[in-house]
């Protein structure tokens, strides 16, 4: 993650910086660990010790989302751009309603969260953990559907395939 606390948007064709905004107001050694565009390209999320939402077009801060008791280590927008899930070293996964910028569900993970993904249909959330497990939740009920003992150590990456029938992890 970068430690200058800045979030930058770049033009792929020219390599020019299009926007720059302060991703954290704290003097933190952690810096920005995760960033993501919403699928509709309207918002950007930046995560480290602070979790911030930005208007991707104007660069204006929309909200600082509070709720985790540790560094945020995973972020993912829902496919319809209406929700955001975040994971933390505090062992929680939070689901946020972006219309109100409020969390509406806290899912307990079995260990610090390292990575997250939404299924393409938006019906499941998957989280990879520090202790090598993968947890899968139903987004309608927020119930844990399955825990997979996946790796002997930390799962740093996890993603659904295009139809949501498989998960790849590393």
N, C-alpha and C positions, 0 to 999 in steps of 0.2 A: 504494500500500500504506500501511497505517497504521504510524506510527513509535512508537506507545506500546507495542508488543509484545503487546497484548491481543487475544484472540479472544473474541468475544461471540456468543451465540445469542439471537435475538429472536423474540418471539411476533408473528406477522403480524397477527392480529386486534386485538391491543391495543397493539402497538408497545413492549411492555415487555421489558426485558432478562431472559432466563431463566437464563442462565449466563454466567460470565466466567472466563477462565483465561489465564495468561501464556503467550503463544505463543513468546516467545523470552526467554532469560535473559541475553542479551547486550545491551550498550548499543550498538545498531547503527543506523546511519543508513538502512539498507535497510528494516528493519521487516518486517511481514508482507505478502507480495506475492500469495499465493494461499491460498485456503481451499476446502474441499469437504466435503460430507456423503457418507458411503458410501451406496450405493443402499438398503441395509437400515436406514439411519438410526442405526446403532449406533456409528459412529466419525466423527470429524472429523479432517481433516489440516490443518495450518497450515505454510506454507512461506515462507521468506525465506532468511536465512543458515543458520538451523536448520530441520530438518524434524521435526515432532512429530505424533504420533498421540494422540488424546484419546478417552475414552469419552464419547459425546455425551449419555448419560443422566445421568452423575454429574459430568462435568467433570474427572475424574481423568486425569492423563497416563498413557498406556499405554507409550509408547516415544519416544525420540529416535532417529531413523534417520540413521545416518552413512554416508557413502559418496561424496557428491559433493564436488568440489574447488572449488566456487563456489556462488553464490546459486542457490537452487532457483526456477525461473521457470515451471514447469508441473507440475500434479498432476492425476491422474484415477484414480478407483477403477474396477475391473473391474465389469461389470454384475452379477456374482454376489457382489460385496463381498469376495471372497477375496484379491484382489491389488490392488496400487497401482502405478502407474507415475509416475515423477517425471523431470523434465528440468531441466537446469542450464545455466548459462552456460559450464560446463566442456566442453560439447559431448557430454555423455552423456545417455542415457535409461536409467534403472534400473527393473527390475521387482522388486517386493517381495512376498514371501509373508507375508500378515498373520497367519497362525497362529503364525509364528515371529518375525515382524518382521525377517526377514533378506532381503537382496537375493539373487536367484537368477539374474539376467541383467543384463549391462551392454551396451547397444546403442550403438554409436558413431554419432553424428550428424555431419553434415558441417559444422556450425557451432553456435554457442550456441542452445539450445532456448528458444523463447518460449511455446509452447503445445502441449498434448497432448490426445488423445482415444482412447478405446477404442471399437471397433465394437460395435454392440448385441449381437452374438453372442459378443463377447469373443475373437474369433479374430484381430483385427488391432489394431495400435496405429499412430496417425498422429502425427507431430510437425512443427510449423512452426518454421522456423529464422530466425536473424538475417540470413542471406544470401538470403532469399526462396525457399528450397526447402521442399518437403514430402516427408518420408520416411515410408514405409509398411512396417511389419514384420509378419510372421506370428508369432503368439504361441505356436504349437506348436513351431516350429523356431528362433525368434528371428532368422530370416534377414530381411535387407532385401529386400523384394519390388520396390520401385519408388522412384525419386526423381523428383519432378516439379519442374521449374523453374517456379514459380508466380507470383512477383511480382518486380519489380525491386529491392525492399528487403524489410525484415523482415516475416515472416508473424506477426501478433499473435494471430490467431484461426483455429482449424481445428476442424471438427466433422463427424462422420458423419451421414448421414441415417438415418431410422428402420430401414431394412433393411440398411444398411452398404454399399450399392452406389454411393454418391456421397459426396464430401467437399466441403464448402464452406470457403473460406478468405478471409481478408481481411488 
